[in-house]
């Protein structure tokens, strides 16, 4: 994993924490890293977000493989994740 990707993931964790979500960077034994996000008000609402390049730009990616948001805007990405993981009535 490139160090800049790890930095993007760490910045996303900070933004998610600020929105009241539980988030942490997880590193697998193979060296792959992702952000594990949980809505503490509804713990069944979870997501794993990765960071990888497409063309010359780094992006955050949803767990199902869809590109989510540019990695140079972790606040915008965190807003999208928070919207997807919002519990009814949040």
N, C-alpha and C positions, 0 to 999 in steps of 0.2 A: 504494500500500500504506500502510495506517495505521501510524504509528510504534509503536503498542502491539502490533500484530501482529508487527512486526519484533522487538520486545523479547521477545515470547513465543517466537519462533523462536530467538533468541539464547540464551535460558534453556534451551530444549530441547537445543541443541547442547552446552551445559555439562554437562547431565545425561547425555547420550549419551556424551560423552567420558569421564565418570567411570565408565561401564560398559564401557569398552574399545572402543567403536565409533568409527569415523572419521566425523565429522559436520561440515558447514559450511553456512552460509546462502549460497544462490545467488540472485542477483538477475538476472532476465532483462532484455533491452533494453526490454521493455514496462513494467518496473517491478514485475512480479510476483515474489514471493520464495517460496522453499521451502527446507526442510532436506534436503540430500542425505546419506544415511546408508549407510555400507558396513561390513560385518563384515570386519575385516582378516584374520581366520582363514579366511574363505571369501568372497573378493571378488565372487563371483557373487551373493551375498546382499546386496541393496541395497533401499533404499526412499526415496521422496521424500515428505516430510510438509509439508502446507500448514497455514495458520492462517486461519480466517475465521469470521465470526459466524453464529449461527443463533439467531433470536429475539434476546434481549438478552444472550446469552452468547457468548464466543469459544471456539472449539474447534480442536483439531488434527484434521486429516483425512488418512486414508490416500490413497495415489496413485490408488486405484480409486474414490474419491469417497465412501467410507463414513466417517462420523464416528467418531473414535477416542476422544478424551478431552478433558475441559475444559482450556482453555489456562492456567487459573490453578493447575494442578498438573503442571508439567513433569516432575517426578520420576515420577509415575504414568504419564504418557505414555511416558517413556523406558523404563520397565519393560516396557510392552507392545511397544514397538519391538524392544527387546533380545530378548524372547521370540520374536517373529516371525522375527528375523534370526539366531537361534542356530543354529550348525552342529551336526550330530549329534555328540555326544560333548563338547559345550561344558559 
